[in-house]
Amino acid sequence: MHALYNLAAWMAQPLLRRKLAARARAEPLYGQWVAERFGRAYAAPAVSREDERPLWIHAVSLGETRAAAILAQALRARRPGLRLLLTHGTATGRAEGQKLLQAGDAQAWQPWDTPAAVARFLAHFRPRAGVLMETEIWPNLIAQSAAQGVPLALANARLSEKSLRAARRAAWLMRPAYARLAAAWAQTDADAARLRQMGAPVAGVFGNLKFDARPDPALLALGQRWREQARQAGRAIVMLASSRDGEEAAFMQAIAQARAADAAGLAGIQWLIVPRHPQRFDEVARLAQSHGLRVSRRSAWPQSANEGTGANESTNAAPPAADLWLGDSLGEMPAYYAAARVALLGASFAPLGGQNLIEAAACACPVVMGPHTFNFAQAAESAQAAGAALRTPDMPAALAAALTLARDEAAHERAAQAALALIAAHRGAADRTAEAVLTLMDESQHQTPP
């Protein structure tokens, strides 16, 4: 059966190349270093010396890379000069990972999960140990690493009920992959129990690394300035955060219904949408315009000297007046959350499992969730219990709850303070995970190098 998986992965390579070429039209990074996906022509040099062997961290996309950044900071604090190898599967992940690189580090695309591509990857970089972030279980990646003496751990590990059911359907393939891990460090007890059902060697429940993130003060200040400028114009900002396909249309339909019922009551609201995926920015802008909304895109706003290049120094220019602001920038989520009075949580209004609400809480932004939060079940439940988040059955109910919270100063302040208290109560995963990673890495030195 594993041979059939290998054959399918090998035969899918031309399809992968076509998919990357199509994605590159909207996100050019997908078209760069494509050969790395197949274990060839790496931009980073091969590792030849024993003392240059890196610690490998695989963070497939943007969210995992941000979690990896928290872990990397904790690791470097304990071991300055540690060499890291970062791998990614998406353009947003690789772009974010670029910010983490220091002298001696390397970055590459994740190898496609064929035995040959993985073997070439391991031979080129010779990692001492590896850390897979959150959910990244690739059978050949894990099997080849184990065979070559490279211990792999699953960090910040989570496994939802939905993903567990899918893994069980392919237990012949996935159970050996989980079992070959050197360790799994789960986010919650429930994640640990599900991981054990798949045979993973759970070595601890460390919590969620994302609670240890500290928002960039400059971005918080930027968002607070946007909030104040909106307040001076008589408006409170209500945001749909990290939205996915279909949710923006539902959001705009809910706005239209609310406007039909009470147009005057919405006069004091500034709408903001931040789509999850950059390739959808233009699509969402067109959608908003088709609903009769005047759109102002963040990418067209005046910038101050401490934003970007500083070429435009209109330091306190307010964002242009519009019905809807479109957050079409990368790396500014703390600013958007700091600006918003309340945020509707993307991917929770469709059966997609929800986006990370911890970042919103760290910025003291109350959250309104839809019914689907299985990807971050524990964080969602904790936020709701603390009073930092509300759960609603659908988008119209979420919009109504968000408007109530945005207008109620006392309720908003209670929710904002609850969000900050939630973050403070759940910190510590970074320290626990860093200690475990370094122990794993040090123990690997006694193994035969690949």
C-alpha positions in Angstrom: 0.0 0.0 0.0 2.9 2.4 0.7 4.2 1.6 -2.7 0.9 2.7 -4.2 1.2 6.0 -2.3 4.8 6.5 -3.6 3.5 5.8 -7.2 0.7 8.3 -6.8 3.1 11.0 -5.4 5.5 10.4 -8.3 2.8 10.6 -10.9 1.4 13.8 -9.4 4.7 15.7 -10.0 3.6 17.2 -13.4 0.3 18.3 -11.8 2.3 20.0 -9.0 4.4 21.9 -11.6 1.3 23.1 -13.4 -0.3 24.1 -10.1 2.8 26.1 -9.1 2.9 27.8 -12.5 -0.8 28.8 -12.1 -0.3 30.1 -8.6 2.8 32.0 -9.7 0.7 34.3 -11.9 -0.8 35.8 -8.7 2.0 35.1 -6.3 5.4 35.1 -8.2 7.2 33.4 -5.3 5.6 30.1 -6.3 7.5 30.3 -9.6 10.9 30.6 -7.9 13.3 27.8 -7.0 10.7 25.2 -8.2 13.4 22.6 -8.5 13.8 22.7 -4.7 10.4 21.1 -4.5 12.0 18.0 -6.1 15.2 18.0 -4.1 17.4 19.7 -6.7 19.2 23.0 -7.4 18.9 24.5 -3.9 19.6 28.2 -3.5 21.4 27.5 -0.2 24.7 25.6 -0.3 25.1 22.0 0.8 26.1 21.3 4.4 29.5 19.5 4.5 30.8 20.1 8.0 29.5 18.4 11.1 29.4 21.7 13.0 27.3 23.3 10.3 24.4 20.8 10.5 21.2 22.8 11.2 18.1 22.4 13.3 15.4 22.0 10.7 12.0 23.6 11.3 9.2 22.9 8.8 6.4 25.5 8.8 4.1 25.0 5.8 2.3 28.3 5.7 1.9 31.7 7.3 0.3 30.7 10.6 2.8 27.9 11.2 5.7 30.2 10.3 4.5 32.7 12.9 4.4 30.0 15.5 7.9 28.9 14.3 9.1 32.5 14.9 8.1 32.3 18.5 9.9 29.0 18.9 13.0 30.3 17.1 13.3 33.3 19.4 13.2 31.0 22.4 15.7 28.6 20.9 18.2 31.4 20.0 17.8 32.9 23.5 19.1 29.6 24.9 21.6 28.8 22.2 22.9 31.9 20.4 24.4 31.1 17.0 22.1 28.1 16.5 21.8 27.4 12.7 18.3 27.0 11.4 17.0 25.4 8.3 13.4 26.7 7.5 11.2 24.9 5.0 7.7 26.0 3.7 5.0 24.9 1.4 3.4 28.2 0.6 4.5 31.6 -0.7 3.2 33.4 2.4 5.0 31.0 4.6 8.3 31.4 2.8 8.0 35.2 2.7 7.4 35.3 6.4 10.2 32.9 7.1 12.7 35.1 5.3 12.3 37.6 8.2 13.6 35.0 10.6 16.9 34.2 8.9 20.2 35.1 10.5 23.8 34.5 9.4 24.4 30.7 8.8 20.7 29.9 8.4 19.1 28.5 5.2 15.7 28.3 3.7 14.1 26.0 1.1 10.8 24.7 -0.2 9.5 21.5 1.5 10.5 18.5 -0.7 7.6 16.8 -2.5 6.8 13.6 -0.6 8.6 11.1 -2.8 11.4 9.0 -1.5 13.9 10.4 -4.0 13.1 14.1 -3.4 13.2 13.7 0.4 16.5 11.7 0.2 18.1 14.5 -1.9 16.9 17.1 0.5 18.3 15.3 3.5 21.6 14.6 1.8 21.9 18.3 0.9 21.1 19.9 4.3 22.0 17.0 6.7 19.8 18.4 9.5 20.7 17.2 13.0 17.0 17.1 14.0 13.7 18.4 12.7 10.6 20.1 14.0 7.4 19.8 12.1 4.9 22.5 13.1 1.4 21.7 14.2 -0.1 19.2 11.7 2.5 18.4 9.1 2.6 14.6 8.7 4.2 13.5 5.5 4.9 9.7 5.3 8.0 9.7 3.3 9.5 12.8 4.9 9.2 11.1 8.3 10.2 7.6 7.1 13.3 8.8 5.3 14.3 11.0 8.2 14.0 8.1 10.6 16.0 5.8 8.3 18.8 8.4 8.1 18.9 9.1 11.9 17.3 12.5 11.8 14.7 12.6 14.7 11.6 14.5 13.8 9.2 15.9 16.4 5.7 17.4 15.9 5.6 20.7 17.9 2.6 22.8 18.8 0.8 19.6 17.7 -2.9 19.6 17.1 -5.3 17.0 15.6 -9.0 17.8 15.3 -11.7 15.2 15.3 -12.2 15.8 11.6 -8.6 15.3 10.9 -8.5 12.2 13.1 -11.3 10.6 11.1 -9.5 11.4 7.9 -6.2 9.9 9.3 -8.1 6.7 10.4 -9.4 6.2 6.9 -5.8 6.1 5.7 -4.5 4.4 8.8 -2.4 2.0 6.7 -0.3 5.1 5.7 -0.7 7.6 8.5 -0.4 5.4 11.6 3.2 4.3 10.7 4.0 8.0 10.0 2.8 9.1 13.4 4.5 6.2 15.1 7.9 7.1 13.5 8.0 10.5 15.1 10.6 11.0 17.8 8.1 13.0 19.9 4.9 14.9 19.7 4.3 17.9 22.0 0.5 18.6 22.0 -1.3 21.9 22.5 -4.1 20.4 24.6 -5.0 17.2 26.4 -7.7 16.5 23.8 -5.1 16.8 21.0 -2.8 14.5 22.9 -5.5 11.8 23.2 -6.2 12.0 19.5 -2.5 11.9 18.6 -2.1 8.8 20.7 -4.9 7.1 18.9 -2.8 7.4 15.7 0.2 6.0 17.5 2.1 9.2 18.0 4.7 9.2 20.9 3.2 12.1 22.8 5.9 13.4 25.1 4.1 16.3 26.7 1.2 18.8 26.6 2.9 22.1 26.3 0.1 24.5 25.3 -0.1 26.7 22.2 3.0 28.6 21.1 0.9 31.4 19.7 0.0 32.6 23.2 3.6 33.6 23.6 3.5 36.0 20.6 3.9 39.6 21.5 2.5 42.0 18.9 4.9 44.5 17.3 4.5 47.8 19.3 4.9 49.8 16.1 2.0 47.9 14.4 -0.1 48.3 17.5 0.6 52.1 17.5 -0.3 52.2 13.8 -3.6 50.5 14.4 -4.4 52.6 17.4 -3.8 55.7 15.2 -6.3 54.3 12.6 -8.8 53.7 15.4 -8.5 57.2 16.7 -8.8 58.7 13.2 -11.9 56.7 12.7 -13.3 57.8 16.1 -12.7 61.4 15.2 -14.7 60.8 12.1 -17.5 59.4 14.3 -16.9 55.8 13.3 -16.0 52.5 15.1 -14.2 49.8 13.1 -15.8 46.4 12.7 -13.6 43.9 10.9 -14.0 40.5 9.2 -10.6 39.0 9.9 -8.7 36.4 7.8 -11.8 35.8 5.7 -12.2 32.9 3.3 -14.0 32.5 0.1 -17.8 32.9 0.6 -17.5 34.6 3.9 -17.0 38.1 2.4 -20.2 37.7 0.4 -22.1 36.6 3.5 -20.7 39.6 5.4 -21.7 42.1 2.8 -25.2 40.5 2.5 -25.6 40.8 6.3 -24.5 44.5 6.1 -27.1 45.1 3.4 -29.8 43.5 5.5 -28.8 45.5 8.6 -28.7 48.7 6.5 -32.2 48.0 5.1 -33.5 47.6 8.6 -31.7 50.6 10.2 -29.5 52.6 7.8 -29.0 55.4 10.3 -27.8 53.0 12.9 -24.9 51.9 10.7 -23.7 55.5 10.0 -21.2 55.2 12.8 -19.5 52.0 11.6 -16.4 51.7 9.4 -16.2 48.2 7.8 -12.9 46.5 7.3 -12.2 43.2 5.6 -8.8 41.4 5.7 -8.8 38.3 3.4 -6.7 35.4 4.5 -5.1 34.8 1.1 -3.3 37.6 -0.9 -4.4 36.1 -4.2 -8.0 37.0 -3.4 -7.5 40.7 -2.7 -8.6 41.9 -6.1 -11.6 39.5 -6.1 -12.8 40.8 -2.7 -12.4 44.4 -3.9 -14.6 43.7 -7.0 -17.1 41.9 -4.8 -17.5 44.8 -2.5 -17.9 47.2 -5.4 -20.6 45.0 -6.9 -22.5 45.4 -3.6 -22.3 49.2 -4.0 -19.7 49.8 -1.4 -16.9 52.3 -1.8 -13.6 50.5 -1.2 -10.3 51.9 0.0 -7.4 49.5 -0.2 -4.7 49.7 2.5 -2.0 49.4 -0.2 -3.1 52.8 -1.5 -3.1 54.6 1.9 -0.5 57.3 2.7 2.5 55.9 4.5 4.6 57.4 7.2 8.3 57.3 7.6 8.2 54.4 10.0 6.0 52.3 7.6 7.7 50.7 4.6 10.2 52.8 2.7 9.3 56.1 4.2 9.1 57.7 0.7 5.8 59.4 1.7 6.1 61.3 4.9 2.5 62.3 5.4 2.8 60.9 8.9 -0.7 61.4 10.3 -2.8 61.3 7.1 -6.0 59.5 7.8 -7.1 56.5 5.6 -9.3 57.7 2.8 -13.0 57.9 3.4 -14.8 54.8 2.2 -17.6 52.4 3.1 -15.2 49.5 3.4 -11.5 49.4 4.0 -9.7 46.4 2.4 -6.7 45.1 4.3 -4.6 44.1 1.3 -1.2 44.0 3.0 0.9 41.3 4.6 2.3 41.3 8.1 0.0 44.0 9.5 -2.6 41.9 11.3 -1.7 43.4 14.7 -2.4 46.8 13.3 -5.8 45.7 12.0 -6.7 44.1 15.3 -5.6 47.2 17.2 -7.7 49.4 15.0 -10.9 47.3 15.2 -13.4 47.6 18.0 -14.4 44.0 17.3 -13.5 41.3 14.8 -15.5 38.6 13.2 -13.4 35.4 13.0 -12.7 34.2 9.4 -13.0 30.5 8.4 -15.5 30.0 11.3 -18.6 30.8 9.3 -17.9 28.0 6.8 -16.9 24.5 7.8 -13.2 25.4 7.6 -12.3 25.2 11.3 -11.7 28.9 12.1 -8.5 31.0 12.0 -6.3 31.7 15.0 -8.1 34.0 17.4 -5.1 34.3 19.8 -3.5 37.1 17.8 -6.7 39.1 18.2 -6.7 38.5 21.9 -3.1 39.6 22.2 -4.2 42.9 20.6 -7.1 43.3 23.1 -9.6 42.9 20.2 -12.8 41.0 21.2 -13.9 38.3 18.7 -17.2 37.1 17.4 -17.0 33.5 16.1 -19.2 31.4 13.9 -20.0 27.8 14.6 -16.9 26.2 13.0 -13.7 26.5 15.2 -12.5 22.9 15.3 -8.9 23.9 14.2 -8.6 26.0 17.4 -11.2 24.3 19.6 -9.4 24.8 22.9 -8.5 28.4 22.3 -12.0 29.2 21.1 -13.6 27.5 24.1 -11.2 29.3 26.5 -11.8 32.7 24.9 -15.5 32.2 25.1 -15.4 31.1 28.7 -13.2 34.1 29.6 -15.5 36.6 28.0 -13.0 37.5 25.2 -15.1 35.9 22.5 -18.8 35.3 21.6 -20.1 32.4 19.5 -23.0 32.9 17.1 -24.7 30.5 14.7 -24.3 32.4 11.4 -23.1 35.7 9.8 -26.2 37.8 10.4 -26.2 36.9 14.1 -22.4 37.6 14.3 -22.8 41.0 12.7 -25.6 41.9 15.1 -23.4 40.8 18.1 -20.4 42.7 16.8 -22.4 45.9 16.4 -23.8 45.6 19.9 -20.3 45.1 21.3 -18.8 47.9 19.3 -21.4 50.4 20.6 -21.4 49.3 24.3 -18.3 50.9 25.9 -18.5 49.0 29.2 -19.0 45.6 27.5 -16.3 46.2 25.1 -13.8 47.2 27.8 -14.6 44.0 29.8 -14.1 41.9 26.7 -10.8 43.6 25.8 -9.4 43.1 29.3 -10.6 39.5 29.3 -8.7 39.0 26.1 -5.4 40.3 27.6 -5.9 38.2 30.7 -6.5 35.1 28.6 -3.1 35.6 26.9 -1.3 36.1 30.1 -2.8 33.0 31.6 -1.7 30.7 28.8 1.9 31.8 28.1 4.9 29.4 28.6 4.6 26.9 25.7 7.7 28.5 24.0 10.0 27.8 26.9 8.7 24.3 27.3 9.0 23.5 23.6 12.5 25.1 23.2 13.9 23.0 26.1 12.5 19.8 24.5 13.8 20.6 21.0 17.3 21.3 22.3 17.3 18.1 24.3 16.2 16.2 21.1 18.9 17.9 19.1 21.6 17.2 21.7 20.6 13.5 21.9 20.8 13.2 18.2 24.6 14.0 18.3 25.1 10.5 19.7 23.5 8.9 16.7 25.2 8.0 13.5 25.0 11.1 11.2 23.3 10.6 7.8 
